[in-house]
């Protein structure tokens, strides 16, 4: 599976809590998206839709990752999460 990793800046509403997003770059994108979401859930526990993060403002660090179904994207922090993603998926 090919992935596209993008560093976030202030233009993205998921910033500053999340620093990167990743999306499948190869087809079938939906199947790859579901596989990647299962991987995030298994490795980092529950996440939430990035549009629902406003509900969780009281606990901003509750989730290590988030998703956006409309764009088939996953948002995550940097450091260990980025390294783990690259080691697992990028060959």
N, C-alpha and C positions, 0 to 999 in steps of 0.2 A: 504494500500500500504506500502510495506517495502522499506526503503531508506538506502543507504550507504553514509555516510558523511565522507569525507577525508580532513584532514588539508594539505594545500599546503606548499611546500618549494621551494627552488631555482631550482629544477629539472623541474618545470612546468613553461611554458612561461607566463601563466596568473598571476604568482606571480611577483611582490609584490602587484599589484593592487587588486587582489582577494586573499582571504585567505583560502577558502574552495571550495570544489566541492561536489555536491550531484548527485547521479544517482539512478534510480529505481533498486531495488534488487529483485523485484517480477515480475512474468509474468502476463499479457502480458506487456513486457517492453516498447514497442512502444506506446501503449495506455496510460500507466502510464506516459511516457515521455511527451506526448502531454498534458495530464491533468496538469502535473507539470509546463510545460512551460506556459500554460494559467494562472495558479496561479501566477507565477512570474510576468507575464506581467500585470495582473490585480492589483497586490499589489505594484509593484515597477516601473511601466511604461515600456517603450520600452527598450529592451536590444539589443545586437548585437552578431553575431557569434564571438567567441573568436579569430578565425583566422583573422577576419577583424579589430581587435583592432588596428593594426598598422596604419590603415587609420585614426584613431582618436587620434593619439599621441598628437595633439595640445590641446585636451580636455580630459585628462586622467580620470577625475572624472565625465564625462558625463553620464556614465551608472553604475547603482548599481549592475547589474548582467549581465551575458553573458551565452551563450550555446555553445555546440559542438555537432553537429548532428551525426558525425561519431561514437562517444563514448557514446551518449545519456547522456551527463553530463551537469550540470549547475554550473557555477562558481559565487561566491558571496563573499561579504565582511563579516567580523565577526560582533559581537555585535548584534544590533537589528534584522538584517536579519537572523542570525543563530537562535536566540531565537524564532522569529516568525515562522520560518520553523519547528523547533522542536515542538512548541506548537500546530501547525496546523496539522502536518502530523505524528508525532511519538506518538503513543498511548501506 
